[in-house]
Amino acid sequence: MIPQTSSRASRPQPLTPEAIQSGLKTKQFGQTLHVYDRIKSTNTTALALAEQGAPEGTVILADSQTQGRGRMGRHWISPPDVNLYLSIILRPDGDPQRIGLWPLAAAVAVARTIEQATTLPARLKWPNDILIHGKKVSGLLLESAIRNGRFNYLVLGVGLNVNLTRDVLPDSLRNSVTSLRKELGRELDRVELLQRLLEQLELQYQSFQTEPPRKVLEAYRTLSETLGRPVTVLDHAGEWTGEAVGLTPEGALILRRDDQKEVIIRSEDVVHVRPSHAARD
């Protein structure tokens, strides 16, 4: 488990390259590391570095973001000194149609990191949210460039609420967002948590590239909060209600609608997937 931070809560351990890399057990992820006190968005910076040829496994980390981004252009609240905001540059081989599997593999890595570090029961809401007790604790953002039918690069952004407190959240999010600190009742060491996260992400990335798709899908299913549940999917074409019955080999969601027709829901088209009994957000 990750130890709690010093009792001097006003002095969190700084996120420095030296502290992070000194205990990091990866071959690539984080071995090239850019750390910023304050930045617009780690994904924006990572995309620029990827275009300039930054090596695979390069990590961009920020203590705070002024324009943190989630899916569909949503704002990711990014106060300083409390959370993890990072992006990783990847240059995978293989068919670009498999891109939908990587967010699933990455979500598994985040969930496993949380469970190993805290014993909290992390669960996955398709396509890219990590939940604890039904509340969002982490989210992923994948952006890519494909040239000549192959990946040029991927950028995976991860936001993880570590020591976030309720008072910094707007009223509209206080019932749907949580942090590891809130669930545990104590602060965590962000440096050690980041090290374990990068190790898990690298492990899942290796599996993503070498294992058959079913391995990623099996790992995801065991942690899924979505599959086998009644859900409402709101996309650009309208709203669908039914049961999430499975995943395609590419990681898309199979929805059996109330009229018993099965439809394929792809993450790039989805605005919300939520329990069908939940209030609209």
Backbone bond lengths (Angstrom), bond angles and torsions (degrees), N, CA, C in turn:
res aa  C-N    CA-C-N  psi(-1)  N-CA   C-N-CA  omega(-1)  CA-C   N-CA-C  phi
1 M - - - 1.459 - - 1.523 110.14 -
2 I 1.344 115.73 153.39 1.459 120.96 178.15 1.518 109.08 -76.96
3 P 1.336 118.80 129.33 1.462 119.82 178.58 1.511 111.32 -68.68
4 Q 1.336 115.46 156.02 1.457 118.67 176.07 1.509 109.51 -74.07
5 T 1.326 116.28 162.64 1.454 120.91 -178.51 1.515 110.05 -78.08
6 S 1.316 114.27 174.01 1.457 120.43 176.95 1.517 110.34 -57.71
7 S 1.319 116.25 152.60 1.457 120.46 177.99 1.517 112.05 -64.83
8 R 1.323 116.60 -14.83 1.467 119.73 176.80 1.525 108.67 -79.90
9 A 1.340 115.33 77.17 1.464 120.97 -172.91 1.516 112.65 -59.15
10 S 1.334 117.23 -24.66 1.460 120.13 -178.72 1.523 111.33 -76.93
11 R 1.358 117.78 -5.35 1.453 121.91 -179.03 1.522 110.63 -126.67
12 P 1.311 116.90 72.59 1.470 118.77 179.09 1.525 110.16 -65.76
13 Q 1.332 116.30 151.44 1.447 120.24 178.43 1.520 109.44 -61.27
14 P 1.339 117.79 125.68 1.461 119.54 -177.50 1.517 111.74 -68.78
15 L 1.322 114.88 149.02 1.462 121.37 177.13 1.526 108.04 -88.12
16 T 1.309 117.15 92.80 1.457 121.98 179.57 1.515 109.72 -114.22
17 P 1.342 117.87 150.82 1.467 119.50 177.99 1.524 112.37 -56.77
18 E 1.339 116.83 -38.46 1.465 120.15 -177.58 1.521 110.93 -64.09
19 A 1.327 117.03 -45.88 1.459 120.73 -178.83 1.523 111.09 -65.54
20 I 1.332 116.48 -40.60 1.460 120.68 -176.93 1.518 111.59 -70.15
21 Q 1.326 117.32 -47.99 1.457 120.41 -173.79 1.522 113.21 -76.64
22 S 1.324 117.90 -19.46 1.466 120.12 -177.83 1.523 112.39 -65.41
23 G 1.327 117.96 -28.14 1.456 120.08 -179.81 1.515 113.32 -119.76
24 L 1.332 116.72 18.50 1.462 121.26 -174.12 1.531 110.93 -89.49
25 K 1.329 117.25 124.34 1.460 122.04 -176.21 1.530 110.13 -109.14
26 T 1.312 115.73 61.10 1.464 121.11 176.56 1.522 109.31 -124.84
27 K 1.334 115.73 161.28 1.457 120.71 175.50 1.523 111.51 -91.04
28 Q 1.345 116.27 -34.59 1.462 120.91 -177.22 1.515 113.14 -126.08
29 F 1.314 117.60 -50.91 1.464 121.10 -170.37 1.536 110.91 -63.05
30 G 1.320 115.08 115.59 1.458 120.60 178.27 1.506 114.73 87.53
31 Q 1.340 118.38 -2.94 1.463 119.15 177.29 1.526 111.01 -71.69
32 T 1.334 116.48 -28.07 1.473 121.75 163.49 1.515 106.13 -107.57
33 L 1.320 116.49 120.24 1.461 121.19 -167.47 1.525 110.73 -136.79
34 H 1.336 115.93 127.21 1.460 122.31 175.28 1.531 107.62 -115.54
35 V 1.319 117.04 118.86 1.460 121.39 -176.96 1.525 109.19 -116.58
36 Y 1.340 115.12 130.57 1.462 121.49 -178.84 1.529 109.78 -124.32
37 D 1.327 115.36 142.90 1.465 118.43 172.73 1.520 110.66 -69.12
38 R 1.334 116.01 -42.39 1.464 121.17 -175.45 1.516 108.16 -149.67
39 I 1.320 115.82 133.58 1.453 120.78 -175.37 1.524 107.97 -150.58
40 K 1.325 116.78 157.52 1.468 118.91 177.07 1.518 110.75 -62.80
41 S 1.331 116.28 -55.34 1.461 121.40 -177.26 1.517 108.57 -158.96
42 T 1.323 117.57 131.66 1.462 119.45 177.88 1.523 110.84 -65.20
43 N 1.332 118.36 -35.09 1.456 119.92 178.73 1.524 111.85 -65.67
44 T 1.326 116.94 -40.10 1.462 120.40 179.19 1.522 110.94 -61.76
45 T 1.326 115.98 -44.70 1.459 120.22 178.33 1.527 110.74 -66.10
46 A 1.331 117.20 -41.10 1.462 120.79 179.93 1.524 111.48 -62.98
47 L 1.324 117.56 -40.66 1.463 120.63 178.77 1.524 111.00 -61.02
48 A 1.323 116.24 -41.62 1.463 120.08 178.71 1.525 111.21 -65.55
49 L 1.323 117.32 -42.61 1.461 120.81 179.08 1.530 111.19 -67.33
50 A 1.336 116.88 -36.36 1.457 120.20 177.97 1.528 110.78 -62.94
51 E 1.329 117.06 -40.81 1.462 121.08 177.99 1.522 111.30 -64.06
52 Q 1.324 116.50 -28.14 1.466 121.34 179.96 1.525 112.55 -85.55
53 G 1.348 116.48 -1.00 1.453 119.69 175.86 1.515 115.90 96.48
54 A 1.323 117.90 18.40 1.463 120.32 178.57 1.520 110.32 -55.89
55 P 1.328 118.42 142.35 1.469 120.82 -175.35 1.520 112.72 -69.74
56 E 1.324 114.82 156.50 1.451 120.56 176.54 1.526 110.01 -59.99
57 G 1.323 114.84 140.90 1.455 119.99 -178.93 1.514 114.01 91.59
58 T 1.340 117.05 -5.04 1.461 119.96 176.31 1.523 109.62 -60.82
59 V 1.333 115.94 133.09 1.460 121.70 -179.71 1.522 109.42 -115.54
60 I 1.316 115.66 131.84 1.462 123.01 173.00 1.516 106.55 -108.93
61 L 1.319 116.78 122.53 1.461 123.03 -174.80 1.522 109.23 -126.16
62 A 1.323 116.27 139.03 1.463 120.43 178.40 1.525 110.24 -131.22
63 D 1.320 115.80 143.56 1.463 119.33 174.37 1.522 110.37 -76.21
64 S 1.343 116.61 -27.93 1.468 120.71 174.32 1.520 108.66 -153.34
65 Q 1.340 115.72 158.98 1.452 122.56 177.86 1.530 109.17 -128.18
66 T 1.317 115.60 141.34 1.464 119.40 176.80 1.518 111.79 -93.08
67 Q 1.336 116.65 -23.16 1.464 121.34 179.59 1.527 110.06 -136.59
68 G 1.325 116.28 48.68 1.453 120.82 178.40 1.509 110.81 -59.48
69 R 1.347 116.82 139.86 1.456 120.83 -173.45 1.522 111.17 -121.09
70 G 1.336 114.72 140.94 1.453 121.84 168.83 1.511 109.02 -112.73
71 R 1.339 116.76 -167.60 1.454 120.19 178.47 1.519 111.16 -65.27
72 M 1.341 115.11 153.97 1.462 123.29 176.77 1.523 111.97 58.71
73 G 1.358 116.86 27.38 1.450 121.47 177.05 1.508 115.64 74.66
74 R 1.347 117.39 12.80 1.454 119.81 -179.48 1.519 110.75 -71.00
75 H 1.329 115.59 152.30 1.453 121.35 179.16 1.524 110.22 -83.15
76 W 1.342 116.33 134.64 1.458 121.29 176.27 1.524 107.84 -104.07
77 I 1.327 117.52 115.31 1.456 121.99 -178.62 1.519 109.11 -63.86
78 S 1.351 116.94 125.28 1.469 121.14 -168.88 1.526 112.65 -134.69
79 P 1.339 118.74 64.08 1.461 119.84 179.02 1.529 111.81 -69.08
80 P 1.344 118.10 157.57 1.464 120.64 -177.22 1.526 113.28 -77.84
81 D 1.333 115.25 158.81 1.470 124.67 166.92 1.524 115.41 73.85
82 V 1.336 118.96 1.69 1.467 117.69 -171.00 1.523 115.11 -124.99
83 N 1.327 118.89 -29.42 1.459 121.21 -170.45 1.521 111.83 -122.64
84 L 1.330 115.51 -176.37 1.457 122.14 172.66 1.520 109.04 -116.61
85 Y 1.342 116.08 126.02 1.457 123.00 175.39 1.526 106.22 -128.01
86 L 1.317 117.89 114.92 1.456 120.33 -175.67 1.517 111.36 -147.90
87 S 1.326 114.82 157.36 1.456 122.24 174.98 1.525 107.98 -136.29
88 I 1.334 115.65 144.95 1.461 122.35 -177.67 1.519 109.03 -124.20
89 I 1.320 116.14 132.37 1.464 121.88 177.18 1.523 109.06 -89.91
90 L 1.337 115.97 128.73 1.456 122.31 -178.35 1.518 109.47 -127.44
91 R 1.322 115.94 148.10 1.464 121.49 177.89 1.537 108.78 -134.33
92 P 1.332 116.67 70.46 1.462 120.18 -173.91 1.523 112.90 -75.12
93 D 1.327 114.30 153.81 1.460 121.05 169.77 1.524 107.99 -89.68
94 G 1.328 115.62 163.04 1.452 117.96 172.27 1.511 114.01 111.98
95 D 1.312 114.19 -176.17 1.455 124.16 -174.33 1.530 110.62 -73.83
96 P 1.337 118.88 123.64 1.461 120.55 177.82 1.522 113.79 -58.58
97 Q 1.355 117.74 -21.29 1.457 118.87 179.48 1.531 112.19 -66.58
98 R 1.322 116.43 -15.48 1.467 120.10 177.61 1.526 112.36 -81.70
99 I 1.316 117.57 1.02 1.456 120.84 -175.31 1.531 112.07 -55.68
100 G 1.349 116.81 -32.50 1.453 119.53 -178.56 1.509 113.85 -64.78
101 L 1.343 117.85 -18.50 1.457 120.97 179.44 1.520 112.84 -78.91
102 W 1.326 116.59 -28.48 1.464 118.05 -174.83 1.531 113.01 -65.59
103 P 1.334 120.79 -43.99 1.468 118.50 175.35 1.527 112.73 -58.30
104 L 1.348 117.24 -33.75 1.459 119.63 177.97 1.521 110.28 -67.33
105 A 1.332 116.72 -44.00 1.466 120.51 178.53 1.525 110.95 -63.76
106 A 1.331 116.58 -40.38 1.460 120.13 179.39 1.520 111.59 -66.55
107 A 1.336 116.66 -38.24 1.468 120.01 177.65 1.525 110.72 -63.09
108 V 1.337 116.78 -38.63 1.464 120.64 175.99 1.522 109.96 -60.70
109 A 1.333 117.19 -42.16 1.458 121.11 -180.00 1.530 111.55 -61.64
110 V 1.334 116.56 -43.52 1.465 119.94 179.55 1.525 110.12 -64.71
111 A 1.325 116.90 -44.91 1.462 120.42 -179.50 1.521 111.46 -62.04
112 R 1.321 116.99 -43.01 1.463 120.23 179.84 1.521 111.53 -66.31
113 T 1.325 116.49 -36.76 1.466 119.65 176.63 1.519 110.43 -61.17
114 I 1.324 116.50 -46.23 1.465 120.65 179.81 1.518 110.94 -61.34
115 E 1.314 117.16 -45.70 1.460 120.27 -177.50 1.525 111.52 -65.93
116 Q 1.336 117.22 -40.80 1.455 120.30 -179.75 1.525 112.06 -70.45
117 A 1.336 116.22 -34.09 1.458 120.23 -176.54 1.522 112.82 -81.73
118 T 1.330 116.74 -27.28 1.464 119.02 -170.12 1.523 114.42 -131.79
119 T 1.326 118.40 -15.79 1.473 125.90 -170.80 1.526 112.58 68.30
120 L 1.329 118.59 6.54 1.464 120.78 175.84 1.527 110.06 -70.29
121 P 1.341 118.16 145.47 1.467 121.55 -176.48 1.527 112.15 -83.48
122 A 1.326 117.26 88.00 1.459 121.16 179.61 1.529 110.09 -77.83
123 R 1.330 116.02 137.08 1.457 122.66 179.82 1.525 109.29 -130.18
124 L 1.341 115.80 161.53 1.462 121.33 -172.71 1.514 111.75 -114.32
125 K 1.320 115.54 126.47 1.455 122.40 174.00 1.528 107.80 -104.16
126 W 1.337 115.64 118.46 1.460 119.68 -177.17 1.531 110.66 -63.78
127 P 1.356 119.42 137.56 1.455 125.37 6.41 1.521 115.45 -97.57
128 N 1.356 119.83 -17.47 1.467 116.58 -166.06 1.526 114.58 -148.70
129 D 1.317 118.69 21.92 1.462 120.98 -179.99 1.526 110.76 -109.04
130 I 1.325 115.70 144.33 1.455 121.96 174.49 1.521 107.00 -113.10
131 L 1.334 116.41 129.77 1.451 122.63 -173.49 1.525 111.03 -117.93
132 I 1.325 115.39 151.41 1.457 122.50 166.79 1.522 106.84 -129.80
133 H 1.318 115.64 122.52 1.467 121.59 -177.54 1.531 111.25 51.74
134 G 1.338 115.29 39.81 1.455 121.26 175.71 1.509 115.96 81.65
135 K 1.334 117.81 1.11 1.463 120.96 -178.92 1.529 110.12 -114.35
136 K 1.326 115.41 145.76 1.466 120.63 -175.31 1.525 110.87 -74.30
137 V 1.333 115.36 127.33 1.459 120.94 177.13 1.526 111.18 -115.63
138 S 1.336 116.31 -18.24 1.463 119.75 -177.47 1.516 109.51 -155.09
139 G 1.333 115.46 152.57 1.462 121.56 176.24 1.511 110.46 -142.77
140 L 1.330 115.23 156.23 1.458 121.96 -178.41 1.517 109.99 -121.14
141 L 1.329 115.41 149.62 1.461 121.82 175.37 1.519 108.05 -136.69
142 L 1.334 116.98 118.62 1.459 121.84 -179.59 1.518 109.55 -109.64
143 E 1.326 115.86 128.76 1.462 122.25 175.30 1.523 107.94 -130.20
144 S 1.333 116.55 146.80 1.461 118.83 -171.90 1.515 111.82 -145.34
145 A 1.327 114.12 163.22 1.463 122.53 171.07 1.516 107.83 -130.63
146 I 1.327 117.26 123.17 1.456 122.70 179.75 1.525 108.30 -116.74
147 R 1.325 115.28 126.85 1.459 119.93 -178.75 1.521 109.34 -131.38
148 N 1.331 115.75 135.18 1.457 121.85 -179.44 1.523 111.95 54.34
149 G 1.337 114.77 37.79 1.455 119.93 175.53 1.515 115.18 76.96
150 R 1.332 118.51 8.97 1.456 121.30 179.90 1.522 109.69 -134.34
151 F 1.345 115.49 159.15 1.447 119.86 177.15 1.524 109.97 -64.54
152 N 1.304 116.97 130.28 1.457 120.96 165.62 1.525 108.71 -88.29
153 Y 1.338 114.66 -45.73 1.460 119.54 172.92 1.518 109.68 -165.76
154 L 1.308 114.90 159.88 1.458 123.81 168.46 1.510 107.52 -121.48
155 V 1.320 115.95 149.66 1.463 121.67 170.32 1.525 107.13 -124.75
156 L 1.320 115.03 120.18 1.458 121.20 176.07 1.516 109.52 -103.18
157 G 1.333 116.55 119.12 1.454 121.59 174.57 1.514 110.72 -100.24
158 V 1.330 116.37 137.49 1.458 122.48 179.76 1.522 109.13 -128.87
159 G 1.312 116.29 127.13 1.465 121.40 169.81 1.512 108.20 -115.97
160 L 1.327 117.05 125.81 1.464 121.42 -178.14 1.528 108.80 -130.09
161 N 1.330 115.99 119.77 1.462 121.01 178.95 1.526 109.22 -78.82
162 V 1.307 115.66 108.41 1.463 120.96 -174.64 1.526 110.44 -98.81
163 N 1.321 116.18 -68.54 1.474 120.89 -177.58 1.524 112.53 -112.60
164 L 1.318 116.43 21.89 1.462 122.58 178.45 1.526 110.50 -60.85
165 T 1.328 116.41 139.45 1.462 120.98 176.39 1.524 110.08 -110.45
166 R 1.305 115.38 155.33 1.456 122.87 -172.90 1.526 112.42 -59.70
167 D 1.327 117.39 -31.49 1.465 120.74 -172.15 1.524 113.80 -67.10
168 V 1.346 118.06 -19.83 1.468 119.20 -179.28 1.523 112.21 -87.27
169 L 1.323 117.21 -7.02 1.460 120.94 -177.94 1.524 110.67 -89.39
170 P 1.329 117.68 143.91 1.460 119.58 171.76 1.523 110.18 -66.44
171 D 1.321 116.62 156.21 1.469 120.75 -178.22 1.524 111.92 -54.58
172 S 1.327 117.15 -33.50 1.460 120.79 -175.19 1.525 112.86 -67.56
173 L 1.344 117.80 -17.40 1.459 120.73 -176.72 1.523 113.89 -109.88
174 R 1.315 117.93 -7.18 1.464 119.40 -171.12 1.514 113.60 -67.13
175 N 1.315 117.81 -22.50 1.456 120.05 179.20 1.523 113.14 -95.24
176 S 1.340 117.45 -4.57 1.462 119.86 -176.05 1.525 114.01 -122.71
177 V 1.333 116.89 -7.35 1.466 121.38 -177.26 1.517 109.41 -122.29
178 T 1.322 116.25 142.81 1.458 120.79 178.55 1.520 109.87 -138.77
179 S 1.321 116.87 -177.06 1.461 123.08 176.23 1.519 108.74 -143.05
180 L 1.319 116.20 163.34 1.463 119.85 177.83 1.527 110.20 -62.42
181 R 1.315 116.49 -38.92 1.462 119.66 178.96 1.528 111.23 -61.36
182 K 1.316 116.80 -44.58 1.458 119.94 -178.79 1.524 111.12 -62.57
183 E 1.342 116.53 -40.35 1.460 119.99 -177.60 1.521 112.70 -74.97
184 L 1.339 116.59 -31.07 1.465 120.86 -177.95 1.522 113.62 -91.61
185 G 1.335 115.76 -26.42 1.463 119.24 -174.89 1.513 113.29 81.92
186 R 1.315 117.72 16.67 1.465 121.57 178.01 1.522 109.75 -156.27
187 E 1.321 116.70 161.86 1.447 121.45 177.70 1.523 111.24 -81.36
188 L 1.338 115.47 157.89 1.457 121.81 177.31 1.523 110.51 -119.79
189 D 1.316 114.82 157.63 1.461 122.49 175.67 1.530 108.55 -78.42
190 R 1.325 117.40 111.72 1.465 120.24 -176.34 1.522 112.71 -67.96
191 V 1.340 117.09 -33.62 1.466 119.96 -178.04 1.524 110.58 -63.97
192 E 1.316 117.42 -49.91 1.458 119.56 -179.27 1.521 111.41 -67.27
193 L 1.310 117.41 -35.95 1.459 120.03 177.04 1.519 110.66 -63.46
194 L 1.327 117.67 -41.70 1.459 121.70 177.96 1.531 110.78 -62.71
195 Q 1.314 117.44 -42.29 1.458 120.47 178.54 1.530 111.11 -58.66
196 R 1.328 115.91 -46.93 1.471 119.31 -179.74 1.532 110.84 -65.81
197 L 1.332 116.61 -35.86 1.466 120.28 179.70 1.520 110.94 -65.22
198 L 1.319 117.56 -45.85 1.465 120.26 179.57 1.525 111.40 -63.33
199 E 1.318 116.92 -36.79 1.462 120.15 177.54 1.527 111.28 -64.38
200 Q 1.321 116.83 -43.24 1.463 120.27 178.56 1.526 111.64 -67.42
201 L 1.318 116.64 -40.02 1.463 119.99 178.91 1.523 110.88 -63.88
202 E 1.309 117.50 -41.06 1.464 120.13 178.10 1.527 110.69 -64.31
203 L 1.314 116.86 -41.59 1.461 120.76 178.24 1.522 111.15 -61.05
204 Q 1.319 117.08 -45.70 1.459 120.17 179.29 1.529 111.96 -67.99
205 Y 1.324 116.98 -33.70 1.458 120.31 178.56 1.525 110.69 -65.50
206 Q 1.318 116.79 -40.36 1.456 120.66 176.73 1.524 110.59 -61.94
207 S 1.336 116.29 -42.53 1.465 120.03 177.77 1.518 111.13 -64.86
208 F 1.325 116.18 -41.01 1.462 121.93 179.53 1.529 110.89 -57.30
209 Q 1.328 117.08 -37.97 1.463 120.77 -176.57 1.527 113.14 -83.28
210 T 1.329 117.84 -28.25 1.455 119.95 -170.87 1.529 114.55 -111.39
211 E 1.320 117.97 -26.68 1.453 121.04 -176.59 1.531 110.65 -89.70
212 P 1.330 117.45 155.65 1.471 119.44 174.68 1.518 110.72 -65.31
213 P 1.335 117.73 154.94 1.469 120.85 -176.70 1.524 113.80 -53.59
214 R 1.326 117.89 -32.08 1.460 119.93 -176.93 1.528 112.20 -60.34
215 K 1.345 117.45 -28.76 1.462 120.01 -179.86 1.526 110.88 -66.33
216 V 1.338 115.94 -43.38 1.464 120.17 177.06 1.524 110.06 -63.98
217 L 1.332 116.09 -44.80 1.458 120.74 -177.76 1.526 111.70 -65.15
218 E 1.329 117.15 -39.58 1.464 119.95 178.13 1.520 111.08 -62.82
219 A 1.323 116.84 -43.81 1.464 120.50 179.82 1.521 110.87 -63.42
220 Y 1.341 115.61 -39.32 1.457 119.36 -179.61 1.527 111.31 -67.94
221 R 1.341 116.41 -43.35 1.466 120.05 -177.37 1.524 112.30 -58.53
222 T 1.323 116.88 -36.92 1.464 119.60 -177.10 1.521 112.53 -64.91
223 L 1.331 116.86 -21.28 1.473 121.07 -177.46 1.524 112.65 -111.75
224 S 1.331 117.01 2.50 1.465 120.07 -171.67 1.528 112.76 -72.82
225 E 1.307 114.80 134.50 1.458 122.70 172.93 1.524 110.52 -96.49
226 T 1.324 117.03 -7.40 1.461 122.70 -173.53 1.528 112.51 -98.57
227 L 1.314 116.73 -44.50 1.461 120.59 -173.66 1.525 111.71 -66.71
228 G 1.333 114.28 138.21 1.451 120.28 -179.33 1.513 114.23 80.39
229 R 1.332 117.09 7.39 1.463 121.78 -177.38 1.523 110.86 -115.13
230 P 1.342 116.79 150.45 1.466 119.05 168.53 1.529 109.25 -67.93
231 V 1.321 116.71 132.04 1.464 120.46 -178.60 1.518 110.24 -138.03
232 T 1.313 114.01 160.21 1.453 121.85 169.56 1.514 107.95 -115.47
233 V 1.325 117.00 127.27 1.457 122.33 178.22 1.523 107.80 -110.00
234 L 1.310 115.61 122.33 1.461 121.51 176.38 1.514 107.44 -108.68
235 D 1.329 116.68 115.02 1.455 120.03 177.40 1.529 109.39 -126.57
236 H 1.320 115.56 -171.94 1.466 119.33 -174.63 1.523 112.40 -71.23
237 A 1.336 117.07 -14.89 1.468 120.30 -179.86 1.520 112.59 -95.21
238 G 1.322 117.20 -10.81 1.459 119.59 -178.63 1.510 111.73 144.77
239 E 1.315 115.74 -158.83 1.455 122.01 -177.08 1.516 109.70 -121.00
240 W 1.349 115.62 135.62 1.454 121.97 -178.94 1.524 108.52 -124.25
241 T 1.308 116.58 137.48 1.456 121.88 176.19 1.521 108.76 -121.41
242 G 1.320 116.70 136.15 1.455 120.83 179.86 1.511 110.51 176.42
243 E 1.333 115.49 -155.95 1.463 121.09 179.98 1.524 109.71 -113.84
244 A 1.334 116.42 133.66 1.463 121.18 174.54 1.518 107.85 -77.46
245 V 1.327 117.37 105.27 1.467 120.70 -169.89 1.527 113.63 -102.25
246 G 1.324 118.47 -11.37 1.455 117.68 -179.81 1.509 112.97 174.79
247 L 1.339 114.36 -174.94 1.451 122.34 178.69 1.528 108.65 -127.23
248 T 1.324 116.98 144.47 1.457 120.67 173.90 1.531 109.02 -77.49
249 P 1.338 118.92 166.48 1.466 120.63 177.06 1.526 113.53 -58.66
250 E 1.334 117.18 -19.59 1.476 120.94 178.40 1.519 112.48 -93.66
251 G 1.338 118.42 -0.22 1.450 121.49 176.92 1.514 115.32 94.35
252 A 1.332 118.23 4.05 1.464 120.80 175.81 1.532 109.66 -74.50
253 L 1.332 115.99 156.38 1.457 122.36 -177.76 1.528 110.38 -88.72
254 I 1.329 116.48 134.74 1.463 121.73 174.57 1.526 108.08 -99.14
255 L 1.312 115.84 117.73 1.456 122.08 -178.68 1.523 109.70 -110.49
256 R 1.335 116.26 123.88 1.469 120.24 172.01 1.520 107.51 -94.27
257 R 1.318 115.61 107.60 1.450 120.17 -175.09 1.523 111.03 -70.21
258 D 1.326 114.74 169.74 1.463 120.14 179.64 1.527 112.58 -60.70
259 D 1.347 116.35 -23.80 1.477 119.18 177.40 1.525 111.75 -87.73
260 Q 1.363 116.84 9.61 1.466 126.25 177.37 1.531 113.77 74.53
261 K 1.314 117.81 2.75 1.454 120.13 175.02 1.523 108.95 -80.31
262 E 1.338 117.47 135.65 1.450 121.71 178.29 1.526 109.92 -95.39
263 V 1.318 115.96 132.45 1.458 122.08 179.97 1.521 108.79 -127.94
264 I 1.322 115.21 153.13 1.462 121.73 179.19 1.521 108.74 -98.13
265 I 1.323 116.01 125.81 1.460 122.27 179.78 1.521 108.50 -110.65
266 R 1.326 116.75 119.07 1.468 120.73 -179.99 1.518 110.35 -101.28
267 S 1.306 115.22 145.96 1.463 120.35 -170.53 1.517 112.95 -61.37
268 E 1.342 117.29 -32.38 1.457 118.56 -178.08 1.526 112.41 -70.02
269 D 1.324 117.00 -14.91 1.460 120.77 -179.51 1.526 113.43 -98.69
270 V 1.328 117.14 -11.02 1.457 121.13 -170.60 1.520 111.85 -89.82
271 V 1.307 115.71 134.88 1.464 121.44 171.55 1.525 109.33 -95.28
272 H 1.326 117.76 -47.51 1.462 121.70 178.39 1.523 110.14 -142.79
273 V 1.318 115.92 141.62 1.458 122.08 162.62 1.514 105.39 -123.95
274 R 1.313 117.76 123.04 1.460 119.87 -175.63 1.523 109.33 -148.21
275 P 1.349 116.93 159.17 1.451 118.76 174.42 1.508 110.92 -55.29
276 S 1.341 116.92 137.86 1.455 119.90 -171.08 1.529 113.03 -66.20
277 H 1.350 116.18 -18.41 1.475 118.87 -179.28 1.518 111.61 -90.72
278 A 1.359 116.49 -6.91 1.471 118.71 -174.36 1.514 111.71 -75.76
279 A 1.312 114.50 155.31 1.459 120.02 176.45 1.507 109.59 -70.63
280 R 1.290 116.47 151.87 1.474 120.90 178.49 1.500 108.84 -67.65
281 D 1.376 114.54 140.55 1.467 118.52 176.81 1.506 109.98 -111.22
